[in-house]
Amino acid sequence: MGKLKDYSEDEWSIVSATPQLVGVAMAGAGSSGLVGSTKEMFANARSMMDAKKEYGSNTLIQAIVPDTTDPKKAMEDAKNQRAIVMERLKSKNVKSSEQLSEIILADCKETITILEEKESPEVVADYKKWILQIAEKVANAAKEGDFLGFGGDRFSEKEQVLFEKLKNTLA
């Protein structure tokens, strides 16, 4: 992960943290228990890694996603990204999933404003699509409201509400 030269530290912090925070917010929107939450966090990480191939020509997304060609560099990139995400959460004093959802919607709005000033419409469109893919993959990773593996919904009502808000914010 490397900061692009046209971004200030604050701009890069929000632009690079937003994809992971969307996944965290989506995971927090439901109540899938320990196993489900673990599946959702893996789906979030997998979405980040899948972007390496899916958005190979998008320099912005490539700069955000850890470099997987060198395991040592990938670990360093992942640690740096985690530090940015944790600092973002700490600076916003997040105490609940509802508060995180509100913050991520505001961050998405701010991120898109930044990107529209600095990037081509194609790069911005890819970023928006990627954000929604992350949210959807995380929401579908585990069932909410099941009992011993029976019943429950893949895409819970709370997740659907957050997803619709994300779509509207990114539209």
N, C-alpha and C positions, 0 to 999 in steps of 0.2 A: 504494500500500500504506500503510495507516495502522493503527497500534496501537489496539486497542479499549481503552476506558477502564477496564474491569474487570480488566485484566491488569497484573501487575508487568512490568518490563523482562525479567527472567529467564523468566517464564512466556511472554511474547509471543515471545521469542527461540526457544524450543523449539517452540511451537505454529506459528509462521510458517515456521520452517526445515524442519520435518519433511517436508512434501510434496516439496520439492526434494531433500532428502537421501534420501528413499525412491527417487526416480528415479536419483540418483547411485549409491546402493547396488545397485540392480537392474542398472544398466549395468556396474558393477564386478564383479558376480557372474559374468558370462559372459566369454568371451574372443573378442570379435567383431572385433578388429583396429581400425585407424584409421578406415576408412570406416564400419564397423558402429558403433563408439563415437560417431562424429559423428551418425549416424542416431539413436542412442539419446538423445543429449543434445538433439537437435531434438525428439524425441518427448516428452521431459521438459518442455521449454519449451512445446510445443504443448498438452500436457495442462494446464499452468498457464493458458494463454490460453483453452482450451476451457471451463474452469471458469467463466469470466466469464459465458458464456451459460447453460451447463447448470445452474449453481447461483446464478442471478440473484437469488433471494430469500434466500439464505443470507448474512447479514451478516458472519459470521466468514470464510467463504471469499472473499467480496468484499473484505474488508479485507486478506487475504493476497495476492491476485492483483493484479499491477500494473494501474493504471488506463490503459486503452488509448485513451480518448477524446482525450487530449492527448499527442502523441508526446514532448514534452519531459518531462512528468510521468511518462510510462511509463518512459522511460530512467532518470529519477531513482529511481523505485520499484524498477526492476530492479537498479540499482546498490546501493541500500540492502538489498534482499533478498539479493543476492550477498554483501555484506559480512557480513550476519548468518550466512549459511550458512558462509562461509569462517572466521569467528570460531568457529563451533560446531565445525568440523572441527579447527581449530588448538587449541582448548581441550581437545579430547579426544585430541590427539596421534595422529591416525589415520595408520597406516603401511601398512595392507593392506586389501584388499577384505573379507577375513574379519572383521577388526576393525571396519570400517565397518558390516558387516551386524549384528554384535553390538550396536554402539552404536545403530544405527537402530531395532532391535527394542526396546531399553531406552527410547529416546526416544519411540517410539510408545506404549509402556505409560504413560510419564510424561505424555505429551500427553493421552491419553484420560482419565487421572485428573484432570488440570487441567480439561479440557473438561466432564467430567461434573459438576464442582462449579460451573461458571460458565454453562453453556449448556443449552438445552432438549434433550430426547432426539432430536428431529428434526435439530437442528443437528449433534449428535454423530454421528448415523447418516449424514448427508450427508458429513461429514468422513471417516469411516471408508471409505465407498464411494469417495470421491474418491481417497484414498490407494491403495486397491487398483486403481482405474482407472489411476492413474499408473504403478504397478508393472507392470501388465499391458501397457499401451501401450509402455513402455520395453522390456520383455522381448521383445515381438513386433516391435520396430522393425528388428532386424537378425538375421541368421543367425549362429549360433555353430558353429564347427568345419567351415566349408565350405572348399572349395579352388577358387579362381578363380571363385567364384560358384556352384559346383555342390555339391549335398549340404548338409549341415548342418541344424541345428534352429532354428526360430524361437524356441522357448521352451526354452532349454537345461536340462539336469538341475539345474545349480547355481541357475539362476534359478527353477526350479520349487520347489526346496527353500526358497529365501528367500521366495518367494511364499506357500507353505504356512505358513511361520513367521509371516509378516505377518498372514495370515488368522487364525491361531490367536491371535496377540497382540491383534488388534483385535476378536476375537469377544466 
